[in-house]
């Protein structure tokens, strides 16, 4: 009878380094941080879009002429609270346009039973984000009501208060989660590299016994750690970009809250964090093994 086949079990060599598992672990940690950073960027861009749509309504008197309208627009264009470098900060809406919009939304023509259009011409003025608190908005409203030809100034006060409250709460939550996540990522990468270097503690001691200096021993390990951090960072960035691309194809609305500049900073930060944490963790681990006695190494 023929003997049954024997399957050889591949044994790891003494001092072997788990390259793949180390890189995958660091990549996963950086990817989680990158996903959270993307959510933070999206939330900030969404806040920006909401604040850009905050408008103050400046209603004009019924008997105002074109020259007065032009003068009011010039006065508004010089105001300190306008967003700098943005178009469409001042929009003129005639009373006819306002009436047509109301009729299209409600389906009722109030001009038929009123016999006239009681609405007023108006300017819709954008307010810069730093001035969107209640105190500043009330001051702006009082100042604009002093302009000649202005009938009334109004803004949706409860919406502004709701925006400010929600932004403040979300900001605190995001800051707390960012600090917590960064700490967890650092700990995960540190423990991954420390366990990876555990298998090479005897190689470190052998180099020390033959008279190698600390810098000579640490140099190759730090270089390898930097390469691991760089590779993991690039892999995490590639996966993150792929996830964003897929999400954009499924939800085109996400394109409205993208910020290429901030995303570039985030991707670069992931690579730098991967390199920095990997090098720092490796340096600490190697230094620890250099200071242990032979009995403690076992």
C-alpha positions in Angstrom: 0.0 0.0 0.0 1.1 3.4 -0.8 1.7 5.8 2.1 -0.8 8.7 2.3 0.7 12.0 1.1 2.2 14.2 3.8 1.5 17.9 3.8 4.4 20.0 4.8 3.7 22.8 7.2 5.7 25.8 6.4 7.4 27.1 9.5 8.4 30.7 9.9 12.0 31.4 10.3 13.3 32.9 13.5 13.3 36.6 13.2 10.9 36.7 10.2 9.0 40.0 9.9 5.2 40.0 9.1 5.4 42.5 6.3 1.9 41.9 4.8 0.0 41.9 8.1 1.8 45.0 9.3 1.1 47.0 6.2 -2.5 45.9 6.1 -3.0 46.8 9.8 -1.6 50.3 9.3 -3.5 50.8 6.1 -6.8 49.9 7.8 -6.1 52.3 10.7 -5.3 55.1 8.3 -8.3 54.3 6.1 -10.7 54.6 9.1 -9.2 57.9 10.0 -9.4 59.0 6.3 -13.1 58.1 6.1 -13.8 60.1 9.3 -11.8 63.0 7.9 -13.8 62.9 4.7 -17.1 63.1 6.8 -15.7 66.1 8.6 -14.9 67.8 5.3 -18.3 67.1 4.0 -20.0 68.4 7.1 -18.0 71.7 6.9 -18.8 72.1 3.2 -22.5 71.4 4.0 -22.4 74.1 6.7 -20.8 76.5 4.2 -23.6 75.9 1.6 -26.2 76.5 4.3 -24.6 79.7 5.5 -24.2 80.9 1.9 -28.0 80.7 1.5 -28.7 82.9 4.5 -30.3 86.0 3.1 -31.6 89.2 4.6 -34.7 90.6 2.9 -34.7 94.3 2.3 -38.2 95.5 1.2 -38.4 98.8 -0.6 -41.1 101.4 -0.4 -43.9 101.4 -3.0 -43.2 104.8 -4.5 -39.4 104.3 -5.0 -37.9 105.2 -8.4 -35.1 103.5 -10.4 -32.5 106.0 -9.3 -33.2 105.3 -5.7 -33.0 101.6 -6.3 -29.6 102.0 -7.9 -28.4 104.1 -5.0 -29.6 101.6 -2.4 -27.8 98.8 -4.3 -24.5 100.9 -4.3 -24.9 101.4 -0.6 -25.4 97.7 0.0 -22.4 96.8 -2.1 -20.1 98.7 0.2 -21.4 97.1 3.4 -18.9 95.3 5.7 -21.1 92.2 6.2 -21.1 91.0 2.5 -19.1 87.8 1.7 -15.8 88.9 0.0 -15.0 87.7 -3.5 -18.3 86.0 -4.2 -20.9 86.7 -6.9 -24.6 87.0 -6.3 -24.3 88.5 -2.8 -27.0 91.1 -3.8 -30.0 90.0 -5.7 -32.9 92.2 -6.8 -36.4 90.6 -6.8 -39.2 92.8 -8.2 -42.7 92.6 -6.8 -43.9 91.0 -10.1 -41.4 88.2 -9.8 -42.3 87.7 -6.2 -46.0 87.5 -7.1 -45.4 85.0 -9.9 -43.3 82.8 -7.6 -46.0 82.8 -4.9 -48.7 81.9 -7.5 -46.6 79.1 -8.9 -46.0 77.6 -5.5 -49.6 78.0 -4.1 -51.7 78.0 -7.3 -53.7 81.0 -6.1 -53.6 84.4 -7.8 -54.2 86.9 -5.0 -54.2 89.8 -7.5 -57.6 88.8 -8.8 -59.5 89.4 -5.6 -57.2 92.2 -4.2 -57.1 94.1 -7.5 -53.4 94.9 -7.1 -50.1 93.5 -6.1 -49.4 94.4 -2.5 -45.9 93.0 -2.5 -42.8 95.2 -2.5 -39.6 95.2 -4.5 -36.8 93.7 -2.5 -33.1 93.1 -2.3 -31.9 89.7 -1.0 -28.5 90.3 0.6 -26.1 87.5 1.6 -24.5 87.8 5.1 -21.0 86.6 5.7 -20.7 83.7 8.2 -18.9 85.6 11.0 -22.0 88.0 11.2 -24.7 85.3 11.3 -25.3 85.5 15.1 -28.4 87.1 16.5 -26.6 90.2 17.8 -24.9 91.0 14.5 -28.0 90.2 12.5 -30.1 92.6 14.6 -27.5 95.3 14.3 -27.4 94.9 10.5 -31.2 94.9 10.3 -31.4 98.2 12.3 -28.7 99.8 10.2 -30.3 98.9 6.9 -33.7 100.1 8.0 -32.2 103.6 8.3 -31.5 103.7 4.5 -33.7 106.0 2.5 -36.3 104.1 0.4 -36.2 101.0 2.7 -39.7 99.9 3.9 -38.7 96.9 6.0 -35.8 94.6 6.7 -36.4 91.0 7.7 -34.6 87.7 8.2 -35.7 84.2 9.4 -34.5 84.5 13.0 -35.4 81.0 14.1 -33.5 79.4 11.2 -30.4 81.4 12.0 -30.6 80.3 15.7 -31.1 76.7 14.7 -28.1 76.8 12.3 -25.8 78.3 15.0 -26.9 75.8 17.7 -26.6 72.7 15.5 -23.2 73.8 14.1 -21.9 74.4 17.6 -23.1 71.0 18.8 -21.8 69.1 15.7 -18.5 70.9 16.0 -17.9 69.8 19.6 -18.9 66.2 18.7 -16.6 66.1 15.7 -13.7 67.5 17.7 -14.1 64.9 20.5 -14.4 62.1 18.0 -11.4 63.3 16.0 -9.2 63.3 19.1 -10.5 59.9 20.2 -10.0 58.4 16.7 -6.5 59.8 16.4 -5.6 58.3 19.7 -7.0 54.9 18.7 -5.1 55.0 15.4 -1.8 55.9 17.0 -2.3 53.1 19.6 -3.3 50.5 16.9 -0.3 51.3 14.7 2.1 51.3 17.8 0.8 47.9 19.0 1.0 46.5 15.4 4.7 47.5 15.0 5.6 46.5 18.5 4.2 43.0 18.0 6.0 42.8 14.6 9.3 43.7 16.1 8.8 41.2 18.9 10.0 38.4 16.6 13.2 40.3 15.9 14.2 41.1 19.4 17.0 38.5 19.3 18.4 39.9 16.1 18.5 43.3 17.9 20.4 41.8 20.8 22.8 39.9 18.5 23.7 43.2 16.8 24.2 44.8 20.2 26.4 42.0 21.4 28.8 42.4 18.4 29.3 46.0 19.3 26.9 47.8 17.0 25.9 51.3 18.1 22.2 52.2 18.9 21.9 54.4 15.8 23.4 51.6 13.6 20.9 49.1 15.0 17.9 51.4 14.8 18.7 52.8 11.3 17.4 49.9 9.2 14.3 49.4 11.4 13.4 53.1 11.2 13.9 53.1 7.4 11.7 50.1 7.0 9.1 51.7 9.3 9.1 54.8 7.1 8.6 52.7 4.0 5.8 50.8 5.7 4.1 54.1 6.7 4.5 55.5 3.2 3.2 52.3 1.6 0.2 52.1 4.0 -0.6 55.8 3.6 -0.6 55.5 -0.2 -2.8 52.4 -0.1 -5.2 54.0 2.4 -5.4 57.1 0.1 -6.0 55.0 -3.0 -8.8 53.0 -1.2 -10.4 56.3 0.1 -10.3 57.9 -3.3 -12.0 54.8 -4.8 -14.7 54.8 -2.1 -15.4 58.5 -2.8 -15.6 57.9 -6.5 -18.1 55.1 -6.0 -20.1 57.2 -3.6 -20.2 60.1 -6.1 -21.5 57.9 -8.8 -24.3 56.6 -6.6 -25.2 60.0 -5.0 -24.4 62.9 -7.4 -25.4 65.4 -4.6 -22.1 64.6 -2.9 -20.3 66.5 -5.6 -21.8 69.7 -4.3 -20.1 69.4 -0.9 -16.6 68.3 -2.2 -13.6 70.4 -1.5 -10.6 69.3 -3.6 -8.1 71.4 -1.6 -9.2 70.0 1.8 -9.2 66.5 0.4 -5.7 66.9 -0.9 -4.6 68.1 2.6 -6.3 65.1 4.2 -4.7 62.6 1.8 -1.3 64.1 2.4 -1.9 64.1 6.2 -2.7 60.4 6.1 0.7 59.6 4.5 2.6 61.8 6.9 0.8 60.4 9.9 1.5 56.9 8.7 5.2 57.6 8.3 5.5 59.6 11.6 3.6 57.1 13.8 5.4 54.1 12.3 8.8 55.6 12.8 8.1 56.8 16.3 6.6 53.5 17.3 9.5 51.5 15.8 12.0 53.8 17.6 10.3 53.2 20.9 10.0 49.5 20.4 13.7 49.0 19.4 14.9 51.2 22.2 12.9 49.1 24.6 14.5 45.8 23.4 17.9 47.4 23.5 17.5 48.1 27.2 16.1 44.7 28.2 18.3 42.0 29.7 18.7 38.6 28.1 16.4 37.0 30.6 13.7 39.6 30.0 13.9 39.0 26.2 12.6 35.5 26.8 
